[in-house]
Amino acid sequence: MSIAIDSTIEQVNKYLKEKLNINEEILKKIKEEKIDGEALILLRKCDFKNLGIKLKDRNIIKNIEKNILKMKIDVEKDDLYGKIPNLDSANIWDFLESNNMIKLGDKLKYIKYVFIKYQPPHKDKKDELYKYFQKFLKLEENINGQIVENLNDFLSYQEQDFEEQCQELNIFEEDEQYKLKLIIELIKSNNKTADELLSEATNNINKKIKKIKINGKYLHLNNLNINLKKLIGLNINDMISLKGDYNLYSMIEIYDYGTSQNEITRGLRNPISEFQKLCNDFEIECKNECTYINYDQALKIFISLSMVWGTKESLYLFFKENGINNAIDYFKKEEIKDKAGIYLCINKKNKKYKF
């Protein structure tokens, strides 16, 4: 059993009981405080202490998921998200301050959702950042100024010294530390280049896929030819013929979106419609926008596959050199024109390898 961002309160309780042998009294507190999978990721040192969870157990829990900005797909439909007032509201934190009975899990998620909805300006726009800190943090003006002036130090912080940095600036209130941490993480995330985002996605894939099995032998990913600047792909041409017609699917795409400051930035997303099409093409049962997939059916399918990364120009060259004629037509589609990202290419006729 594992914990994910969409794990329920009951699933979190079951995990903590089975994996860490947390006692019933603490589990009751966790349930009362509405700690689901997302809230568990957000718990701070003080929260673990107040809930009665030991430091050694805290370290295990915090290793579940370190990305505190990770979002549920339907977050905008969440009741807490809907309670966030307009930006011109006199006090963006009215909901928390007027509700003394709010549970810890809801409190942490609400604060996170505020910053997801109203994201900070670019790190180089110091005047706008200063006003942003004034709006969202309850700190002295001189402290806001020091944060802006020393922003690069915060952007390069390590988990263990963030609290120390806050204390040096006399930021002792735990809620304000938590808000500042979210802001810093968002600034770091929003200032990543397309290459950095793509590299990060690649590293995540490499962590999850340790090795692949081909013709009964394991081939480790670190032995594959990987080049982000030109093209990333599986260099196994001696084992698989790339010529022929392929089904192509966009698995991860880089997209532009507008921030609350009317700026254009870039992010990564999984096009659910492409996963749906993949399941449909291979007659794999799936439901509710691929939240359910019949993996028993998928594991019975044997196919030949490669995964490729790159710009439109590098992908064109790759497909042309390898004689994958229908791929260029695929990339001429208006809806994916000029889209960089990660694409899955599957030759349904060449059924050599298990999916």
C-alpha positions, 0 to 999 in steps of 0.5 A: 500500500502507498499514499498519493495526493488523492488518498482519502483520510481512511487510506492515510489512516490505514497506511500509518497503522500498517506501515508505522504502527501508529496508535489508535489515539493518534490515528483518531486525531489524524482523522479529526483533523481531516488529514488526507493524502494531500494534507499529509504531504503538507504537514509541518514539524509543529503539526507532527509534534501536535499530532503526536507523531515521532520524528523517525516516523515523520521522516518516513512520511515526508519521503512519500512525496516532497513536491508540496505544490503537486495538485489534484486534477480537479482542484478548481472543483474543490470546496476549499478552492471555491472559498478563496475571495477575489484578489481585491478582498481586504483580507485574503485570509478572512476564511481562516480567521473567521473560522476557529473550528477549521481543521488542520488538513483544510487549513494547510490546503486552503493556504496552498490553494490561495498561492496556486490561484494567485501566484507570485511575480517573476523573481526579477520584478522586485517592486511587484514581489514586495507588494505581493509579500505585503498582500499575502504575508503578515510581516513587518515591511522591513522583513518583506524588503529583506526577503526580496533583497535576499531572494536568491538565498531563499531560492537555493535553500535546503530543507534543513536550513529554511527554518533557520533562514526564517528565524534570522529574519525574525519570522517565527510564526509557523503559518507565515513560514509555511506561506513563505515556503509555498511562495518560494517553491512557486517562484522556483517552479515558475522560473524554470526554462523549458529545457529544465522542465523537460530535463526534470520530467526525464529524471522523473521517468528515469527514477521510475523506470529502472530498467527495461526487458528486451528479448529476455535481457534487462537493459538499464536506462543509464546505458541508453543514448540520451541527449536532451538538446537534440533528441532523447530516445531509446538507442536500440536500433539493432533490436527494433526496426523503426521503419513503418507506420506508428501510432503516436501519442503525446504523453507529456507536453509543455504548454504556455499559461497566463499567471495572475500577473498577466505573464506567460510562463510554461508548465508540464501536463499529461494530455488525458485525451491522449491516454484515452486514445491509447487505451481505445486503440489497443482496446484496453478498458478505461473509465473516468478519464483514465482514472481507472485502467484495466492493467490486466488487459494492457499487460497481455499486449506485446508491442514495439515501442520507443519514446522520443523527446525534442523540438518539432524540428528535431522530431521531424528529422528523427522520423524522416531519417527512420522512415516513419512516414505517418509521424510527420502528418501527425505533427502537422495537426493544428492542435499539437503544432509547435508543441514540445514534449514527450511522445510515445511511438508504437508500432502495432504490427511489430509485436515483439516486446511486452508493453 
